[in-house]
């Protein structure tokens, strides 16, 4: 089980928490549902009659997602887009959005730095993860990069960009069984 943002736990329908508390939020990866515990049962965020909260205050959960199942190789210190890892959604003012990137990368034999960033459409960096290698060997690493954004309105695009000072960085090292995922969650009122 992993946790994102404001205590939203990532689970499956068969691995829900055994002792939930009132207001606890979970996201089920197998059903793609955002659920809230209402003191007696798990209720879908869309089921407002049983949640007992004002619709505007309720998190809407996953609102955009993309997956990449093919490895992409980078060899430049100039940032470049990761093909297939960009998202566009319509943001509402006064909402809090969580952007989450999860991908496995591989670096070659040469020492260097790999930079993985979430940017907007104009390449303004929103979050960055740096990975350094000082030895001459291949290593794999997992990037789990998150950032929150507020004050947005209208159409928004976010993308993943990579740069490396080494001669070779696979970002992501992806497959159908281990895709890179980039998601946007509506976390509720900002």
PyMOL commands that set and color helices and strands:
alter all, ss='L'
color gray80, all
select helices_A, chain A and resi 48-51+55-57
alter helices_A, ss='H'
color red, helices_A
select strands_A, chain A and resi 2-4+8-11+25-28+33-37+42-44+61-68+73-74+80-91+95-107+112-120+125-133+139-149+154-164+169-171+180-189
alter strands_A, ss='S'
color yellow, strands_A
deselect
rebuild
show_as cartoon
